[in-house]
Amino acid sequence: MPATPSFPYVFVVTNFPTVSERAVTRSVQARVLRSRTQIVGLTASSVRIVAQKLADALEGERPEVPGWVLGAIESVTNEQPLLPDEDVTINGQHPLYQPFDWVLTGSPTP
């Protein structure tokens, strides 16, 4: 991230896909990827506008990855409110942020 980012922006944090289902033989049948996007802006409106654009772009999309059959990207309710980042001050104000959680499941191609 640059020393002085341009606002608003989206910061993405994700895990390595974890095993969510195994066959009787213990081979991996499915994995789940959980991701969190943090939308950061200088106003509540800017955060909400980017949140809507992000949801429109991600919700229900089915990425294509060779060797995998993937489900649709789904939002996960997290009840996190829009909050000020008290650790950062820009022009006398604290940027606002709101996290949004996403999940994607997939299985190896047979």
Phi, psi and chi 1 to 4 in degrees:
 res  aa     phi    psi   chi1   chi2   chi3   chi4
   1 MET       -  137.8 -179.0  177.6  -44.6      -
   2 PRO   -66.8  158.6   15.2  -20.7      -      -
   3 ALA   -58.8  -38.2      -      -      -      -
   4 THR  -125.8   95.8  -53.7      -      -      -
   5 PRO   -72.2  159.2   25.5  -31.9      -      -
   6 SER   -86.7  135.9  -63.5      -      -      -
   7 PHE  -104.4  149.6  -69.0   92.6      -      -
   8 PRO   -76.4  163.0   28.2  -31.6      -      -
   9 TYR  -146.7  166.4   65.9   87.6      -      -
  10 VAL  -119.4  127.5  178.6      -      -      -
  11 PHE  -108.4  129.2 -177.3   71.4      -      -
  12 VAL  -113.3  131.8  179.3      -      -      -
  13 VAL  -125.8  132.9  179.0      -      -      -
  14 THR  -143.2  162.3 -169.1      -      -      -
  15 ASN  -102.5  173.7   69.4  -31.2      -      -
  16 PHE   -77.7  137.9 -175.6   80.1      -      -
  17 PRO   -54.9  126.7  -23.6   33.4      -      -
  18 THR   -98.5  154.3   54.9      -      -      -
  19 VAL   -68.7  129.0  174.9      -      -      -
  20 SER  -116.5  -12.6   61.2      -      -      -
  21 GLU  -155.2  138.0 -160.6  173.5  -49.1      -
  22 ARG  -128.8  150.6  -69.4 -173.3 -175.3  -89.5
  23 ALA   -78.0  170.8      -      -      -      -
  24 VAL   -56.8  -32.7  174.0      -      -      -
  25 THR   -77.8   -0.7   61.6      -      -      -
  26 ARG    77.8    5.9  -53.4  -52.2  -61.0  153.5
  27 SER   -73.3  150.6   63.1      -      -      -
  28 VAL   -70.5  126.2  174.1      -      -      -
  29 GLN  -105.0  -28.0  -64.3  -65.6  -56.9      -
  30 ALA  -156.3  152.2      -      -      -      -
  31 ARG  -130.2  156.6  -70.0 -173.8  177.7  -89.5
  32 VAL  -127.3  135.0   63.5      -      -      -
  33 LEU  -111.0  122.5  175.2   71.2      -      -
  34 ARG  -110.0  130.9  -61.8 -175.8 -172.5  -76.4
  35 SER  -131.3  152.3  -60.1      -      -      -
  36 ARG  -126.8  131.3  172.2  166.9  -82.7 -170.1
  37 THR  -107.9  133.7   53.0      -      -      -
  38 GLN  -110.0  117.1  -62.7  -97.1   17.3      -
  39 ILE   -95.4  126.8  -59.6  171.3      -      -
  40 VAL  -122.1  132.4 -176.1      -      -      -
  41 GLY  -151.3  170.9      -      -      -      -
  42 LEU   -89.7  -14.5  -63.2  177.3      -      -
  43 THR  -135.0  157.8   65.8      -      -      -
  44 ALA   -62.2  -38.4      -      -      -      -
  45 SER   -61.6  -42.6  -66.7      -      -      -
  46 SER   -64.9  -37.6   68.6      -      -      -
  47 VAL   -65.4  -44.6  171.6      -      -      -
  48 ARG   -66.8  -38.6  -71.2 -173.2 -178.0  105.9
  49 ILE   -63.8  -45.6  -72.4  167.5      -      -
  50 VAL   -67.0  -37.2  171.8      -      -      -
  51 ALA   -59.9  -43.4      -      -      -      -
  52 GLN   -65.8  -42.3 -174.5   61.9   57.2      -
  53 LYS   -63.9  -40.0  -71.6  179.7  179.9 -179.5
  54 LEU   -65.7  -45.8 -176.3   66.9      -      -
  55 ALA   -61.5  -42.4      -      -      -      -
  56 ASP   -62.1  -36.0  -69.3  -13.1      -      -
  57 ALA   -78.0  -32.6      -      -      -      -
  58 LEU   -99.8  -43.6  -68.6 -179.0      -      -
  59 GLU   -56.2  121.9 -172.5   73.3   46.5      -
  60 GLY    83.7   -6.3      -      -      -      -
  61 GLU   -69.1  146.6  -74.0  -62.2  -52.5      -
  62 ARG  -119.6   96.4  -68.4  179.8  175.6  -91.0
  63 PRO   -63.4  155.7  -13.2   23.2      -      -
  64 GLU  -111.7  124.6  -67.2 -175.6   19.8      -
  65 VAL  -132.2  122.1  175.9      -      -      -
  66 PRO   -54.8  133.5  -23.9   33.2      -      -
  67 GLY    87.9    1.5      -      -      -      -
  68 TRP  -133.7  147.5  -72.0   86.5      -      -
  69 VAL  -109.2  113.9  176.2      -      -      -
  70 LEU  -107.4  146.7  -60.3  177.8      -      -
  71 GLY   -82.5 -169.9      -      -      -      -
  72 ALA   -84.9  147.3      -      -      -      -
  73 ILE   -69.0  131.4  -62.8  172.2      -      -
  74 GLU  -127.5  140.1  -62.4  176.1  -11.9      -
  75 SER   -76.9  150.8   58.3      -      -      -
  76 VAL  -122.4  125.1  178.8      -      -      -
  77 THR   -62.8  131.9  -56.0      -      -      -
  78 ASN  -127.6   -5.8   66.2   18.3      -      -
  79 GLU    59.6   20.4  -54.5  -62.8  -34.3      -
  80 GLN   -84.0  127.0  -65.1  -68.7  -44.9      -
  81 PRO   -81.9  170.3   31.5  -35.6      -      -
  82 LEU   -73.0  125.8 -176.9   65.3      -      -
  83 LEU  -130.2  152.0  -63.8  169.5      -      -
  84 PRO   -81.2  145.9   26.2  -30.3      -      -
  85 ASP   -90.6   95.6 -175.4  -14.3      -      -
  86 GLU   -66.7  -15.1  -56.8  -72.5  -14.1      -
  87 ASP   -83.8   -9.9  -64.9  -29.1      -      -
  88 VAL  -125.6  135.8  177.9      -      -      -
  89 THR  -129.0  126.6  -56.9      -      -      -
  90 ILE  -128.3  119.8  -63.3  175.8      -      -
  91 ASN    51.1   41.8  -62.3  -33.1      -      -
  92 GLY    78.6    5.3      -      -      -      -
  93 GLN  -129.7  157.0   68.3 -179.5   29.8      -
  94 HIS   -93.7  130.2  -60.3  -65.9      -      -
  95 PRO   -61.2  156.1  -12.5   21.3      -      -
  96 LEU  -106.2  149.9  -59.2  169.2      -      -
  97 TYR  -142.8  156.0   70.8   94.3      -      -
  98 GLN  -147.7  127.2 -172.6  165.6   14.7      -
  99 PRO   -85.9  146.3   27.6  -29.6      -      -
 100 PHE  -132.1  134.8  -66.4   88.2      -      -
 101 ASP  -105.5  147.4  -64.9  -34.8      -      -
 102 TRP  -137.0  152.0  -54.2   91.5      -      -
 103 VAL  -137.2  144.4   65.7      -      -      -
 104 LEU  -140.0  128.6  172.9   64.7      -      -
 105 THR  -112.8  152.8   57.0      -      -      -
 106 GLY  -156.7  159.4      -      -      -      -
 107 SER  -130.5  146.0  -59.0      -      -      -
 108 PRO   -63.1  143.6  -13.3   22.9      -      -
 109 THR   -64.1  131.9  -57.3      -      -      -
 110 PRO   -64.3      -   -3.7    7.8      -      -
